[in-house]
Amino acid sequence: MKTPLMTGQQADFGPTPSQTVGPFFAYGLTARQYGYNFGQPFDDVVALPQAQGQHIVLEGCVFDGDGQAIGDAMVEISQADAQGQYPADIEAVQTGGFRGFGRMGTGTDARKHFRFRTVKPGAEGPGQAPHINVVVLMRGLLLHAFTRIYFSDEAAANAADPLLNRVPADRRETLIAQRSDEGGLPAYRIDIHMQGPRETVFFDV
């Protein structure tokens, strides 16, 4: 590394290396979930009770290549509302109760789960299946990983979705959340596998 010898001389420090992501994000992005004494702009509640549409729970784990649940990952989701629209502005969020974005650290749950309360999204356009966009960040992951979640009870729409159809048929199941019922509230379960034989399909965004 070169250093300047006099004022005004340009230093040549070379390229800046990628920075390992986390686990410092817990302090600034999911602080309240981890019990720190300051706020956070988003949490696990994507849809407030007054939001229109079918309210659901979305949950799962993030697993490493050895099949162990990861306790320092952070999962972010973004999605359209029940009509297939994203919130236009803060006023729409406040009046409609739909935030369109959620964030949760897996270390906040004893089972190392992520769990979001939201509404089932509508299709964003013709031919598209309802889906949720996902970003995963964790210790040692230099670039965050992008994926999607589709729904097991939308088989016909999934079969026509152009993006899902670009995924090899034997790997599409890694993107499909399975439905169950949780006290009358539909719950969808999907696990995200970062590596290994069941590795989730990630997208180059």
Secondary structure, 3 states (H helix, E strand, C coil): CCCCCCCCCCCCCCCCCCCCECCCHHHHHCCCCCCCCCCCCCCCECECCCCCCCEEEEEEEEECCCCCECCCCEEEEECCCCCCCCCCCHHHHHHHCECCEEEEEHHHCCCCEEEEEEECCCCCCCCCCCCEEEEEECCCECCCEEEEEEECCCHHHHHHCCCHHHCCHHHHHHHEEEEEEECCEEEEECCEECCCCCCCCCECC
